[in-house]
Amino acid sequence: MATKQVEDVRDEILAHLKEIQRPLAWITEENTGIPYSAIYAMFKQKTYTVSEENLKKINTFLGTDFKQG
């Protein structure tokens, strides 16, 4: 399980997705319960940060342990 603590967890998650060759849409509603519009706003527009609840869902799905910086 990957464990990292960084300033902006969004950038680390995007880098992880790129590394495993998966699109951002892969972590949306079907797999994590997070709507695509929320994922897009968090990761592409960066209009708000990833909540602890959503980060837990993403970590569970990806098998990672990313933490907020």
Steps between C-alpha positions, in 0.01 A plus 500: 500500500643837399540748787580862428436832671521804277390863483232441238366148497314570175825519305622174651176320415514631143863382473401158634219470246742593222751245627242219494365630168147574616286805418360732764153366425610163638468630859148633456158393617496141378816413694508749789151646526636848417322674208717594199407867542651497850813314383544748213458799733751357749769380260477710183347829610644476853204700630504308827713245678438130542301437819624236742191291416568513126871440551416187699275376216772566241769334713280195557432462129859559388658299783707802601551703817524860378468763773420871493809720533 
